[in-house]
Amino acid sequence: MSSNDAARRAAELRALLQQHAHRYYVLDAPEIPDAEYDRLFQELQALEAAHPALLTPDSPTQRVLGQVLAGFMPVRHAVPMLSIRTETDISAAGAEAFDARVRRELALAADAPPVEYAAELKFDGLAVNLRYEHGVLVQAATRGDGETGEDVTQNIRTIGQVPLRLFARAQATAGEGAGPGVDRPPAVLEVRGEVYLRRDDFERMNERQREKGEKTFVNPRNAAAGAVRQLDPAIAAQRPLSFFAYGLGEVQGWDRPPTHSATLDALSAFGVPVCADRAVVQGAAGLVAFHAEMGAKRDALPFDIDGVVYKVNALELQERLGFVTREPRWAVAHKYPAQEQTTRLNGIEIQVGRTGKLTPVAKLEPVFVGGTTVSNATLHNLFELRRKGVRVGDTVIVRRAGDVIPEVVARVPAIRPAYVPNFRMPRACPVCGSAVLRERGGIDHRCTGGLFCAAQRKQALLHFAGRRAVDIEGLGDKLVDQLVDGGLIRTLPELYTLGIAKVSALERMADKSAANLVAALQKSKHTTLARFLYGLGIRHVGEATAKDLARHFGSIDRVMDASVEQLLEVNDVGPVVAQSIRSFFDQAHNREVVEQLRAAGIHWPEHEGEADTRPKPLSGRTLVLTGTLPALSRDEAKALIEAAGGKVAGSVSKKTDYVVAGTEAGSKLDKARELGITVLDEAGLHALLGAAAASDEEAAP
């Protein structure tokens, strides 16, 4: 066979195998027997062996690769993989509450038409991002922390449902108002979805494990996640994984359809598997009906779900709604009751968390529920405990709340064996003896010990050392355990008394590791006021609030001395946050910790030493960053904009004032041009900052 004939036949075989694999793995409607598929597959293998130049990364023969990876490489997501809010009320009222929030955020009148939603299943698996460039799968990554995941490309390639190459032609929208098709896949298309195991595949896999006398897997979700994160792709290939797409990441060179549901239709046309159990519904009534319908058929589904997901269907409305912190306002997960079992409540103990919250914990007769053996379960708070009427000795119903945290749902009505008094919360912290208080109108009891409380110490140290706080590289869980349990550290300031001799004496800490930690401690002394405030772990004070406090007051002393009324003047600080800050600094030991940290040498730039009353030239302006700038990193550009009073948004909308674009700018740049928004390069950004500042100075009295 000539080279040209071999190339033509190889292309035909790849197209045939892709088509039949799609019908087999995705549509579950094969057109040819397995033997015929194997024959075509073997013919392609032979051609590629005879003509190595024909071998391509997207060839069906390249799905299972045998090399063991040395380790997972980090992958920075071009578009963060954000989580969505979970509706706490699992009844129909949860769907109604979400619809009410959406209508309120959109300022819709009571008589306005119902909002259209895309309703989908919430799969119980592992979230991944698939990156296709010109239709070819080039990378797959886990969610990770949302910003950075792990490169699991080799393992994802073993999943038969995941196309290595997208279909050449797909319809941009489906049904009424369908737009033009695209002749080729987009330049870049990132597909977000879930890797999961079907129940029947899971049972067969466990049966094989039992036959070999090996350990069985606890549940499909863990088995799927474990397979994706195997260093050896051959092991991943042995587990019959499946995949469903539910959204997009970065997109270049494609006009996305105007709705989420049409986007999923387009992905399906590209050959990407999308679950058929989805619907477009109208208003709260439609959401309630979908929740009930899927709940009724939940046990009959071939895979596990732990709820459903509602998304505002129109992308234009999604942009209007935007995000709160790291969650979209336009989507919510609405869960179903988790698996439940009954067992005996042997006792109730108190657990003190990082923020001082006292949580009653049920000590249970061990019971297998939700795929694991449970001996402890949360009782949440005193009010929940009393509402459920739970007492020691009762037979109780246990479930895994959110399929993660075991909780006591209720007691089984029965005659108690003897009188048992009601449980009472302690008045003093069982760990440090500090007073226990309940906020006015609140339900949680809290230890007032703050950084003084030993129960909060380890978590306080880890929080303070975190990357978003003062960033002490190398100070992790195991090292903190040794430092605290060995009595070397009792408070945050004592971190800075550590020397190489003390640290090197710890387990698995050689002189070099000890020197690195001490160097990291010294480096962490040079921080910012916002990072320092965040690192203190004040309840309700996240990164954004810490930045707002730093900008408004400019001094730690002013923050510590601010009244509730003065705190309420800070952007986005409400009564609860203000009272939390005031209560924290009302504790003498917390103020002492701050003074000791400053005495240890922690400091920040001089311009943060007093409130910044200078004009904010970009106040009220919204900018979007896209691509790679020549000199400035994304964080540096963001810091310059925020210092000038501007806001940096993650997506382009009609409210965007400027888009700052570098090399390899993607869809954000295209969107800016469509909307007629001014686009700046790095030099243009500096010019804008300079011109705006000069204008404000001229206007100043």
C-alpha positions in Angstrom: 0.0 0.0 0.0 1.4 3.4 -1.0 1.9 6.1 1.6 -1.0 8.1 0.2 -3.3 5.1 0.2 -2.3 4.3 3.8 -2.9 7.9 4.9 -6.4 7.8 3.4 -7.3 4.5 4.9 -5.9 5.5 8.3 -8.1 8.6 8.2 -11.2 6.5 7.3 -10.5 4.0 10.1 -10.0 6.7 12.7 -13.3 8.3 11.6 -15.1 5.0 11.7 -13.7 4.0 15.1 -14.6 7.4 16.5 -18.1 7.1 15.3 -18.6 3.6 16.6 -17.0 4.4 19.9 -19.4 7.3 20.3 -22.4 5.0 19.6 -21.1 2.4 22.0 -19.8 4.5 24.9 -22.1 7.5 24.7 -25.3 6.6 23.0 -25.3 3.0 24.2 -26.5 2.0 20.7 -23.7 0.1 18.9 -24.2 -0.5 15.1 -21.5 -3.2 14.7 -20.5 -6.2 16.9 -17.4 -6.0 19.1 -15.5 -8.4 16.8 -16.0 -6.0 13.9 -14.8 -3.0 16.0 -11.8 -5.1 17.0 -11.0 -5.9 13.4 -11.1 -2.2 12.4 -9.0 -1.3 15.4 -6.4 -3.9 14.6 -6.2 -2.8 11.0 -5.4 0.7 12.1 -2.8 -0.6 14.5 -1.1 -2.4 11.7 -1.2 0.6 9.4 0.4 2.8 12.1 3.0 0.2 12.8 3.9 0.1 9.1 3.8 3.9 8.6 4.8 5.5 11.9 4.3 9.0 10.5 0.6 8.3 10.5 0.4 7.9 14.2 -1.4 10.9 15.8 -2.1 11.8 19.5 -5.9 11.6 18.8 -5.8 8.1 17.2 -8.1 5.6 18.9 -5.0 3.3 19.3 -3.5 5.8 21.7 -6.1 5.7 24.5 -4.2 3.4 26.8 -0.6 4.3 27.4 1.5 2.2 29.6 4.1 4.5 31.0 4.1 5.2 34.7 4.1 9.0 35.4 6.8 10.3 37.8 4.3 12.6 39.4 1.4 14.9 38.5 2.3 18.3 37.0 0.3 21.3 38.2 -2.0 22.9 35.6 -3.1 26.5 36.0 -6.7 26.8 34.9 -7.2 29.6 32.3 -10.7 30.0 33.8 -11.0 29.1 37.5 -13.1 26.0 38.3 -15.4 27.5 40.8 -17.8 25.6 43.1 -21.5 26.4 43.4 -23.6 27.1 46.4 -25.5 24.2 48.0 -29.1 24.8 49.0 -29.4 23.7 52.6 -33.2 23.1 52.5 -33.6 19.7 50.7 -37.4 20.1 50.5 -39.2 21.9 47.6 -38.7 25.1 49.5 -35.0 25.0 48.5 -35.9 25.4 44.9 -38.4 28.1 45.6 -35.8 30.0 47.7 -33.3 29.9 44.8 -35.8 31.3 42.3 -36.8 34.0 44.8 -33.1 35.0 45.1 -32.6 35.1 41.4 -35.7 37.3 40.8 -34.7 39.6 43.6 -31.2 40.0 42.2 -32.6 40.7 38.7 -35.1 43.2 40.2 -38.0 41.4 38.5 -41.5 42.6 39.3 -44.0 40.2 40.9 -45.9 40.0 37.6 -42.8 39.5 35.4 -42.6 36.2 33.4 -40.9 33.3 35.2 -37.1 32.9 34.8 -36.0 30.1 32.5 -33.6 27.5 34.1 -31.5 24.6 32.9 -32.0 21.8 35.3 -29.4 19.0 35.5 -28.2 16.1 37.7 -25.5 16.5 40.3 -23.1 13.6 39.6 -21.2 12.0 42.4 -17.7 11.8 40.9 -14.6 13.8 40.2 -14.6 17.2 38.4 -12.2 17.5 35.5 -11.3 20.0 32.8 -10.7 18.8 29.2 -8.8 21.1 26.9 -9.3 20.7 23.1 -7.2 22.7 20.7 -8.5 22.7 17.1 -10.6 19.7 18.1 -7.8 17.5 19.6 -7.6 16.6 23.3 -4.3 18.1 24.5 -4.7 18.2 28.2 -7.0 17.1 31.1 -6.7 18.4 34.7 -8.5 17.9 38.0 -10.2 20.8 39.7 -7.6 21.0 42.5 -8.1 24.2 44.5 -10.1 25.8 41.7 -7.1 27.8 40.4 -4.6 25.0 39.9 -5.2 21.3 39.3 -3.3 18.2 38.4 -2.4 17.1 34.9 -4.2 13.7 34.4 -4.2 13.7 30.6 -2.8 10.2 30.3 -5.5 8.7 32.6 -8.4 10.6 31.0 -7.3 9.3 27.6 -8.2 5.8 28.8 -11.9 6.7 29.2 -13.8 5.4 26.2 -16.5 8.1 26.5 -14.0 11.0 26.2 -13.4 11.8 22.6 -9.8 12.3 21.7 -11.0 14.4 18.7 -14.2 16.4 18.5 -16.6 15.8 15.6 -15.7 18.1 12.7 -19.1 19.7 12.4 -21.5 20.7 15.1 -24.6 22.9 15.3 -24.0 26.0 17.4 -27.6 25.9 18.8 -30.4 23.5 18.6 -34.1 23.8 18.0 -35.9 27.0 17.4 -33.7 29.9 16.4 -30.8 27.6 15.5 -27.8 29.4 14.4 -25.3 28.4 11.7 -23.1 25.3 12.1 -19.4 25.5 12.5 -17.2 23.7 9.9 -14.5 22.9 12.4 -14.1 22.7 16.2 -13.1 25.9 18.0 -9.4 26.9 18.3 -9.7 26.3 22.1 -12.6 24.6 23.8 -12.3 23.6 27.5 -15.0 21.1 28.5 -15.9 20.8 32.2 -17.5 17.6 33.5 -17.5 14.7 35.9 -15.7 11.4 35.8 -17.8 8.7 37.5 -18.4 5.0 37.7 -21.7 3.4 36.8 -23.1 1.2 39.6 -23.0 -2.0 37.5 -19.4 -1.3 36.5 -18.6 -0.7 40.1 -20.2 -4.0 41.2 -18.4 -6.0 38.5 -15.1 -4.3 39.4 -15.5 -5.2 43.1 -16.5 -8.8 42.1 -13.2 -9.1 40.3 -11.4 -7.8 43.4 -13.1 -10.4 45.6 -12.2 -13.2 43.1 -8.6 -12.1 43.3 -8.7 -11.9 47.1 -7.9 -8.2 47.0 -9.4 -5.2 48.8 -12.8 -4.0 47.4 -13.7 -0.4 46.9 -16.0 1.4 49.3 -18.1 3.4 46.8 -18.1 4.4 43.1 -17.1 8.0 43.8 -13.9 7.0 45.6 -13.0 4.4 43.1 -13.4 6.8 40.2 -11.4 9.6 41.9 -8.7 7.1 42.8 -8.5 5.9 39.2 -8.1 9.4 37.7 -5.3 10.2 40.2 -3.3 7.0 39.5 0.3 7.5 38.4 0.1 4.5 36.2 -2.5 5.0 33.3 -2.7 1.2 32.9 -4.3 1.0 36.3 -6.8 3.7 35.3 -7.6 1.8 32.1 -8.6 -1.2 34.2 -11.4 0.7 35.9 -14.5 1.3 33.6 -14.8 5.0 34.0 -17.5 7.2 32.4 -17.8 10.9 31.8 -20.5 13.6 31.5 -20.0 17.2 30.5 -21.8 20.0 32.2 -20.1 23.3 31.2 -17.2 25.2 29.7 -13.9 26.7 30.7 -11.9 28.8 28.2 -13.3 29.2 24.7 -11.6 30.7 21.7 -12.8 30.9 18.1 -16.4 29.9 18.8 -19.6 32.0 19.2 -21.1 30.3 22.2 -24.9 29.8 22.0 -27.0 32.2 24.0 -28.2 29.7 26.6 -26.6 27.0 28.8 -28.9 24.3 27.5 -28.0 25.1 23.9 -24.3 25.0 24.8 -24.8 21.4 26.1 -26.6 20.5 22.9 -23.6 21.9 20.9 -21.2 19.9 23.1 -23.2 16.8 22.3 -23.0 17.5 18.6 -19.2 17.8 19.0 -19.3 14.2 20.3 -18.9 15.0 24.0 -21.2 12.9 26.2 -23.9 15.0 27.9 -26.5 13.4 30.3 -30.0 13.1 28.8 -31.6 13.6 32.1 -31.8 17.4 31.9 -34.5 19.9 31.2 -35.3 23.5 30.5 -37.9 24.6 33.0 -39.8 27.8 33.9 -39.7 29.4 37.3 -39.9 27.8 40.8 -42.6 25.4 39.8 -40.5 23.9 37.1 -37.5 23.5 39.5 -39.7 21.8 42.1 -41.1 19.4 39.5 -37.7 18.5 38.2 -36.4 17.9 41.7 -39.3 15.6 42.5 -39.1 13.8 39.2 -35.3 13.1 39.5 -35.7 12.2 43.2 -38.3 9.6 42.3 -36.1 7.9 39.7 -32.8 8.4 41.6 -32.5 4.7 42.6 -33.2 3.6 39.1 -30.4 5.6 37.5 -27.4 3.6 36.5 -25.1 6.0 38.4 -25.0 7.8 41.7 -26.2 11.4 42.1 -26.5 13.4 45.3 -28.8 16.1 44.0 -29.7 18.3 41.1 -28.3 21.6 39.8 -30.2 24.6 38.7 -28.7 27.2 36.4 -30.2 30.4 34.9 -30.4 29.4 31.3 -29.7 32.7 29.5 -26.0 33.6 29.5 -26.9 37.3 29.4 -28.8 36.9 32.7 -25.9 34.9 34.1 -23.6 37.9 33.4 -26.0 40.3 35.1 -26.2 38.1 38.2 -22.4 37.6 38.4 -20.6 36.0 41.3 -20.4 36.3 45.1 -16.9 35.5 46.4 -16.2 32.4 44.4 -19.7 31.1 43.7 -22.0 32.1 40.9 -25.3 33.7 41.9 -27.0 32.1 38.9 -26.5 28.4 39.9 -27.2 26.3 43.0 -27.0 22.6 43.9 -30.1 21.2 45.5 -29.4 17.9 47.2 -31.4 14.9 48.2 -31.5 13.1 51.6 -28.3 11.1 52.0 -28.1 7.4 52.9 -29.3 6.7 56.4 -28.8 4.1 59.1 -29.8 3.7 62.8 -27.5 3.2 65.7 -27.1 3.9 69.4 -26.0 7.2 70.8 -23.5 6.4 73.5 -22.5 9.9 74.6 -22.1 13.6 73.6 -18.8 15.4 73.6 -17.9 19.0 72.8 -15.5 19.8 69.9 -13.9 23.3 69.7 -13.2 24.5 66.1 -10.7 27.1 64.7 -13.1 30.0 65.1 -14.1 28.9 68.6 -17.4 27.3 67.7 -18.5 24.6 70.2 -20.1 21.7 68.4 -21.8 18.8 70.2 -20.5 15.6 68.7 -22.4 12.3 69.0 -20.3 9.3 70.1 -22.0 6.4 68.3 -22.1 2.7 68.2 -20.1 2.2 64.9 -22.4 1.9 61.9 -21.7 1.6 58.1 -23.4 4.4 56.3 -22.8 6.3 53.1 -19.9 4.1 52.2 -17.9 4.3 55.4 -18.0 3.3 59.1 -19.2 6.1 61.3 -18.6 6.4 65.0 -18.8 10.2 65.4 -21.5 12.5 64.0 -22.3 16.2 64.4 -25.2 17.4 66.3 -24.6 20.9 64.9 -25.6 23.1 67.9 -27.7 23.0 71.1 -30.9 24.2 69.3 -30.7 21.4 66.8 -30.0 18.9 69.5 -33.1 20.0 71.5 -35.3 20.2 68.4 -34.5 16.6 67.6 -35.0 15.6 71.2 -31.8 13.5 71.2 -30.4 12.2 74.5 -27.7 9.7 75.5 -28.9 6.1 75.1 -31.3 6.9 72.3 -31.5 4.9 69.0 -30.8 7.6 66.4 -30.9 7.9 62.6 -27.5 8.8 61.2 -26.8 10.1 57.7 -23.9 11.7 55.9 -24.9 15.4 55.5 -23.8 16.3 52.0 -22.5 12.8 51.7 -19.4 14.0 53.6 -20.1 14.9 57.2 -22.0 12.4 59.3 -24.9 13.9 61.2 -27.6 12.7 63.6 -30.9 13.4 61.8 -33.4 12.3 64.5 -34.1 9.8 67.2 -36.1 6.7 66.7 -39.3 7.1 68.8 -39.1 4.6 71.6 -39.3 4.4 75.3 -36.0 5.4 76.9 -34.4 2.7 79.1 -34.2 5.3 82.0 -34.4 9.0 82.7 -31.7 10.9 81.0 -31.4 14.7 81.5 -31.2 17.2 78.6 -27.7 18.0 77.4 -26.4 21.5 78.4 -23.7 23.5 76.8 -20.8 24.3 79.1 -20.3 27.9 80.3 -16.6 27.6 80.1 -14.5 26.3 77.2 -13.6 22.6 78.0 -10.1 23.2 76.6 -8.9 26.6 77.8 -11.5 27.6 80.4 -12.4 30.9 78.6 -16.0 32.1 78.8 -18.5 30.5 76.3 -20.9 33.0 74.8 -23.7 32.9 72.3 -24.1 35.9 69.9 -27.4 37.8 70.4 -29.9 36.2 68.0 -27.4 33.5 67.0 -27.5 29.8 67.5 -23.8 28.9 68.0 -21.9 28.9 71.2 -18.3 30.0 71.0 -15.2 30.0 73.1 -13.9 33.6 73.6 -10.3 32.4 74.0 -9.4 33.1 70.4 -5.7 32.7 69.8 -5.2 31.8 73.4 -7.3 28.6 73.2 -5.2 25.4 72.7 -8.0 23.7 70.7 -7.9 26.5 68.2 -4.1 26.7 68.2 -3.1 24.3 65.5 -5.7 25.5 63.0 -4.9 29.1 63.9 -1.2 28.4 63.1 -2.0 26.8 59.8 -4.4 29.6 58.8 -1.9 32.3 59.8 0.8 30.5 57.7 -1.4 30.0 54.7 -0.5 31.2 51.2 -3.2 33.8 51.3 -2.1 35.0 54.8 1.5 35.7 55.7 2.6 32.7 53.6 5.1 30.6 55.7 6.3 28.1 53.1 6.9 24.6 54.5 4.8 25.0 57.7 2.3 22.2 57.1 0.0 20.0 59.2 2.6 17.5 60.4 5.1 20.1 61.4 2.5 22.1 63.3 1.4 18.9 65.1 5.0 18.4 66.2 5.5 22.0 67.3 2.2 22.1 69.3 2.2 18.6 70.7 5.9 19.0 71.7 5.2 22.2 73.6 7.4 24.3 71.4 4.6 26.6 70.2 1.6 27.9 72.2 0.8 31.2 70.4 1.4 32.7 67.0 4.2 35.0 68.1 6.2 32.0 69.4 6.6 30.9 65.8 9.2 33.6 65.4 11.3 32.3 68.4 12.1 29.1 66.5 15.7 28.6 65.5 17.5 26.1 63.4 18.5 24.0 66.5 14.9 23.7 67.7 13.5 22.8 64.4 16.2 20.4 63.3 15.5 18.4 66.4 12.0 17.5 65.2 11.2 14.3 63.3 12.2 14.3 59.6 13.7 17.8 59.9 17.3 17.9 58.8 19.5 21.0 59.1 18.7 22.2 55.5 14.9 21.8 56.0 15.2 23.6 59.4 17.1 26.4 57.8 14.5 26.7 55.0 11.7 27.0 57.5 13.6 29.6 59.6 14.2 31.6 56.3 10.5 31.3 55.4 9.6 32.7 58.8 11.9 35.6 58.3 10.5 36.3 54.8 6.9 36.2 56.2 7.7 39.1 58.4 7.5 41.3 55.3 3.7 41.2 54.5 0.8 43.5 54.0 -1.8 44.8 56.4 -4.6 42.9 54.5 -2.7 39.6 54.7 -2.0 40.1 58.4 -5.6 40.8 59.2 -6.7 37.8 57.3 -4.1 35.6 59.0 -5.5 36.5 62.4 -8.5 34.3 61.7 -11.2 36.7 62.8 -14.6 35.2 62.3 -16.3 36.4 59.1 -13.2 38.2 57.9 -12.1 36.7 54.6 -9.6 38.0 52.1 -11.9 40.6 50.5 -13.0 42.0 53.9 -9.4 42.1 55.1 -8.4 44.2 52.0 -11.4 46.5 52.6 -10.4 47.0 56.2 -6.8 47.7 55.3 -7.8 50.2 52.6 -10.3 52.0 54.9 -8.3 52.2 58.1 -4.7 51.8 56.8 -3.5 50.9 60.3 -3.9 47.9 62.6 -4.3 50.2 65.6 -7.2 51.9 63.9 -8.8 48.6 63.1 -8.4 47.4 66.7 -9.8 50.6 68.2 -12.7 51.1 65.7 -16.2 51.1 67.0 -19.0 49.0 65.5 -20.3 52.2 63.9 -16.9 53.0 62.3 -16.6 49.4 61.1 -19.9 49.7 59.4 -18.5 52.5 57.2 -16.2 50.0 55.5 -17.3 48.6 52.1 -19.4 45.4 52.4 -19.1 45.2 56.2 -22.4 44.6 57.9 -23.6 44.4 61.5 -22.6 40.7 62.0 -19.0 41.2 60.6 -18.6 44.5 62.5 -19.6 42.9 65.8 -17.3 39.9 65.1 -14.3 42.2 64.6 -15.1 44.3 67.7 -15.6 41.2 69.8 -12.3 39.8 68.7 -10.3 42.8 69.6 -12.2 43.3 72.9 -10.3 40.2 74.1 -7.1 41.4 75.8 -5.2 38.3 74.8 -6.0 38.8 71.1 -4.6 42.4 71.3 -1.6 41.1 73.1 -0.9 38.6 70.2 -1.0 41.4 67.7 1.5 43.5 69.8 3.8 40.4 70.2 3.7 39.8 66.4 4.7 43.3 65.7 7.4 43.1 68.3 8.7 40.0 66.6 9.2 42.1 63.5 6.1 41.6 61.3 5.6 44.8 59.3 4.1 46.1 56.1 4.8 48.9 53.7 4.8 52.4 55.1 1.9 53.6 53.0 -0.3 51.1 54.9 0.8 52.7 58.2 -2.0 55.3 58.0 -5.4 55.6 56.4 -5.1 56.3 52.6 -7.0 59.5 52.1 -5.5 60.1 48.6 -7.8 60.4 45.6 -8.7 57.1 44.0 -8.4 57.8 40.2 -10.2 54.6 39.2 -12.9 54.6 41.8 -16.1 53.2 40.3 -14.3 51.8 37.3 -14.3 48.0 36.4 -11.4 46.5 34.5 -10.9 42.9 33.2 -7.5 41.4 32.7 -6.8 38.8 29.9 -3.7 37.2 28.4 -0.1 37.6 29.5 1.3 41.1 30.0 5.0 41.8 29.1 6.2 42.9 32.5 3.4 42.8 35.0 2.1 39.5 36.5 -1.7 39.2 36.8 -1.5 39.8 40.6 0.7 42.9 40.1 -1.6 44.4 37.6 -4.6 43.7 39.8 -2.8 45.3 42.8 -2.1 48.5 40.8 -5.7 48.7 39.7 -7.1 48.1 43.2 -4.7 50.6 44.7 -6.1 53.2 42.3 -9.6 52.3 43.5 -10.6 50.2 40.6 -12.3 46.8 40.6 -11.0 43.8 38.7 -13.7 41.5 37.4 -13.4 38.0 36.0 -15.7 38.4 33.0 -16.5 41.0 30.4 -20.0 42.6 30.5 -21.7 45.9 29.6 -20.6 47.2 33.0 -16.9 46.7 32.1 -15.0 50.0 31.5 -11.7 48.7 30.2 -10.2 45.4 29.2 -6.4 45.1 29.6 -5.1 42.5 27.1 -1.8 40.8 26.8 -0.5 38.1 24.5 -2.7 35.0 23.9 -5.8 37.0 25.0 -8.9 34.8 24.6 -12.6 35.2 24.4 -12.6 38.1 26.8 -10.9 40.2 24.2 -13.4 39.1 21.5 -16.3 40.0 23.9 -14.8 43.4 24.6 -14.6 44.2 20.9 -18.2 43.0 20.4 -19.4 45.3 23.1 -17.2 48.3 22.0 -15.3 48.3 25.3 -11.9 50.1 25.3 -9.0 47.7 25.1 -5.6 48.6 26.7 -2.2 47.0 26.6 0.2 47.2 29.5 1.5 50.6 28.4 -2.1 51.8 28.1 -2.9 50.7 31.6 0.1 52.7 33.0 -1.1 55.7 30.9 -4.6 55.3 32.3 -3.4 55.2 35.9 -1.1 58.2 35.3 -3.8 60.3 33.5 -6.5 59.5 36.0 -4.2 60.4 38.9 -3.2 63.7 37.2 -6.8 64.5 36.6 -7.7 63.9 40.2 -4.8 66.0 41.5 -5.9 68.9 39.3 -9.4 68.6 40.6 -8.3 68.5 44.2 -8.7 71.8 46.2 
